C-alpha cells in the first residue's frame, strides 16, 4: 500500500470511529511528524478527505474534521429516500448476470467487514453498493447525484451513526439483490425506502466536544 493511501485509511478510520471528533483541527506539521512524511504528503491526504467531505479546509484556518449539522444530515437522507427508490425501475430494466455479480461481490465484502467489526469499511462499502446500484439504472446524471449524496451520507453516518446504521439492523443488501434478480421492482422500491428510513432513524444527533489530540498516541493505537 502506498504511504499516502495508508495515511488516508488511518485518518478516515479515526474519523469514522470517532477518535477524531467533528471540528478537531488537523495541523499539517503534527500529522507530518506523526506519519514521518512531508507536509506536502499530508496536504494531499487532507485534500482527498476534503473532496469526500470528511474534512473542511479553510484559508488561514487550516483543516478540521467536518462538522455536519443535524438539519443537513436529515436533508441528505431525505433526498436519498426520494431519489433512490425511483431508480429501481431502471436497474431492473438494465439487469444482467454481470449486474448481479458486481453487487454480490460488494455484499460479500460488506459481510466480511461486519464480521470484522470494521465500521470504516462498512461505511465505504455501503456507499459503493448504492453508487453501483444507481449507475446500473442507466441514468448517469442521477447516478452522479446519488454518488455525491452517498459521500455526504458517509460523513453523516461517521458523525451521527453507528454500526447499526450500516449493519443488518437497517436491512441487508443481499435481500435487495435477490429481489432485483427476480425482477421484483415494486418490492425492491419498498425495501429501499424502508432501508434508507431505517438508516435515518438510527442517527443520534449528539456530538461530544473535541479534546486536545496527541496524534502520535492516537495513530499508534488504531
Secondary structure as GFF3:
##gff-version 3
##sequence-region A 1 222
A	DSSP	alpha_helix	3	16	.	.	.	ID=ss1
A	DSSP	alpha_helix	28	35	.	.	.	ID=ss2
A	DSSP	alpha_helix	39	51	.	.	.	ID=ss3
A	DSSP	beta_strand	55	58	.	.	.	ID=ss4
A	DSSP	beta_strand	62	65	.	.	.	ID=ss5
A	DSSP	alpha_helix	70	83	.	.	.	ID=ss6
A	DSSP	three_ten_helix	84	87	.	.	.	ID=ss7
A	DSSP	alpha_helix	88	93	.	.	.	ID=ss8
A	DSSP	alpha_helix	97	115	.	.	.	ID=ss9
A	DSSP	alpha_helix	119	136	.	.	.	ID=ss10
A	DSSP	alpha_helix	140	160	.	.	.	ID=ss11
A	DSSP	alpha_helix	163	166	.	.	.	ID=ss12
A	DSSP	three_ten_helix	168	170	.	.	.	ID=ss13
A	DSSP	alpha_helix	173	181	.	.	.	ID=ss14
A	DSSP	alpha_helix	185	202	.	.	.	ID=ss15
A	DSSP	alpha_helix	215	221	.	.	.	ID=ss16
###
